[in-house]
């Protein structure tokens, strides 16, 4: 059975403590937008997976209850930075498996200011951290410095890439410059300032070679997606409405008119992978931060969908740090190993190039509320594939790919395709 995204919504991603709101307020805003975008009510929803990392158990219920009290199952999901895409994957599996015809995937995060700790969601010590093995690989090769640990492990991956392939600091900065430039047209983005490569390089160093403008910030925000079955589509006539009721993507309101968008987006294929021996055997931070997981997930998606990276028009990928965008280019097959720096420098991953990568601004500039990120990526792709992304629209976009990764680890790759209404 096929699964379709019928509606999406999100809040603006914001610096923590910017607004006096609670996580359930965020979910009410994003969830209401997604339901209105799909043209349905919460009474139509049969199950709700909710992703988050920094709230206690059953916070998913507390958040979902803002949308309705209908007694349906609510699942609390935590998979580190891949939490949002994991919630979406559960929604798709429920629909494709015939367990439900309409599922609402929610993701949110209310974070604290400052860098993330290295001990997991509660900021605990490394001895009990679920990523202790990952940081152990880093420490064995590079030592351990008094810098934010996530910046260190990705920064060390960048150093390895530079040493092995000749990647330059300017190429790393080009990733961030591109994504900051893209976010200028995204009303949902935490940052909308434009910087050039020199600005990126001149920013404060967090962990060499990564500067502050190459690192994703802590963020507050929520995102939501309505996933429905073919049967639900046929019964409600979702594919027959004319386009135009609105995702609200260009306006920045995040709210739809309530009559639905008209155009569905099919989840053509999706895969999640976790760490294998390959992540740890080499002792390389490039492997331990997830490139093998991403490569395996992409391979599975290409095989299941019958589509390859050459068929993709627009990509939202997990640029938690600039180097991870380069590593992901290689994992997705956009270039050969070691060629990613040249790829971004060539302009192949921005408007006018072969692909547009992170038109939203990505994690670096749009923001990174962990539980919401994976669903927000799909929201952006849905708007792109509908042709409703406003000033950041990728011309003629028909196929999109999302990539979301979390240390510990999980990588989720999702292939999406536009389905035009009649």
CORCOR-V537459 format. One record per backbone hydrogen bond with DSSP energy under -1.0 kcal/mol. CO is the residue of the C=O (numbers start at 1). NH is the residue of the N-H. Records with the same first field share a line. If there is no record, write none. Layout:
CO->NH ; NH
This chain:
3->267
4->228
5->265
7->226
9->224
14->220
15->18
19->21
22->26
23->27
24->28
25->29
26->30
27->31
28->32
29->33
30->34
31->35
32->36
33->37
34->38
35->40
37->261
41->44
42->45
47->104
48->75
49->106
50->77
51->108
56->59
58->62
59->63
60->64
61->65
63->66
64->67
73->48
75->50
77->52
79->82
80->83
82->86
83->87
84->88
85->89
86->90
87->91
88->92
89->93
90->94
91->95
92->96
93->97
94->99 ; 100
95->98
101->229
102->46
103->227
105->225
106->51
107->223
109->221
120->123
129->132
131->135
132->136
133->137
134->138
135->139
136->140
137->141
138->142
139->143
145->147
148->152
149->153
150->154
151->155
152->156
153->157
154->158
155->159
156->160
157->161
158->162
159->163
160->164
161->165
162->166
168->172
169->173
170->174
171->175
172->176
173->177
174->178
175->179
176->180
177->181
178->182
179->183
182->185
183->186
186->189
188->13
196->200
197->201
198->202
204->212
207->210
210->206 ; 207
211->214
212->215
214->322
220->14
221->109
222->11
223->107
224->9
225->105
226->6
227->103
228->4
229->233
230->234
231->235
232->236
233->237 ; 238
237->240
239->422
248->252
261->244
264->419
265->5
266->268 ; 417
269->415
271->413
273->411
276->279
277->280 ; 281
284->288
285->289
286->291
287->290
290->294
291->295
292->296
293->297
294->298
295->299
296->300
297->301
298->302
299->303
300->304
301->305
302->306
308->311
313->356
314->401
315->358
316->403
317->319
318->320
320->216
321->324
322->326
323->327
324->328
325->329
326->330
327->331
328->332
329->334
336->339
339->343
340->344
341->345
342->346
343->348
344->347
347->350
348->355
349->357
350->353
356->315
358->361
361->365
362->366
365->191
366->190
369->372 ; 373
372->376
373->377
374->378
375->379
376->380
377->381
378->382
379->383
380->384
381->385
382->386
383->387 ; 388
389->392
390->393
394->397
398->418
399->313 ; 314
400->416
401->316
402->414
404->412
406->410
410->406
411->273
412->404
413->271
414->402
415->268 ; 269
416->400
417->266
419->264
